[in-house]
Amino acid sequence: MSEYHVSCGMFGIYAGTVKKNGTEWKDKTRVTDEAIEAVRDWLLSEAQFNNRTFGGYTWTTKDGKTVTLRVSIEDKEQTE
């Protein structure tokens, strides 16, 4: 059975299976929009579960920098 993998490339985010060597795609599909929407929905559900109007995730890069992805939940503006 092939290993399923998700990765980014120059033109988007891809999901698919990789060859046994683990470095080459066997087949892949561009899933950029779906991946971003899934992350958004996960951050939203985590924020709502904790009764917050914001949420996020933080990573440390190999060179020690911090990357933070944030989501904020705002009420829809009322139009007159």
N, C-alpha and C positions, 0 to 999 in steps of 0.2 A: 504494500500500500504506500502511495506517495505521501510525503509530508506536505501539509497545507501551510502556506506562508503568506504574510502580508508585508509589503515593503513599499517604499516610495522611490520614485525615479524622477527624471527631469521633467516629465510631463504629467505626473499625477501619482496616485496611490494605486497599487496593484495587489490583487489577491489571486492565489492559484496554487498549483503544486510545483515542487522543485524536483530536479533530477537527483539521483542518489548521491551525487557529489555535493549537494547542498548549496551550490553556488549558481546554478543555471536554472532558469525557468523551464519547466516541462510544458506548462500552459498557464496563461495568466489572463485576467480580466481587469480592465480599468474600473476601479470602484471609488474614485475620489469623492464624489458627492455623497455616496452612501456611507463611506467611512466618516466623513466630517459630520454628517447628520447623526450617526450612531454615537459619536463622541459627545455631540451637543446634547442628545437625549439622555445619555448616561449622566453627564454633569448636571443637567436639569433635574433628573430624578433624585440624585444624591442631595442636591440643594433642597428640594421640596421635602424629602424624607427628614432632613434636619431642620425644617421650618426656617430656611434662610432664603434671601433674595439674591444670593450670589453663590458661586462655587468655583472650584478650580482644581488644578493638578500642577505639581511642580516636579521638575526633573533636574538632575545635575549632569552636565555634559562631561565627557572624558577629560576636557581641559579645565574642569572645575567651575564653569559658569553655571548660573541658574536660569532655567527656562520655565516660565509660568504661563499656563493657559487658563484664562478666566472666562466665566459666563456670568451675566447678570440678568435678573428677571425684573422687568418693569411692567407696570400696568399700562394698558393701551390708552393712548391719549383720547380724550373725549372730544368729538367735533361738535360744534354748535350748529 
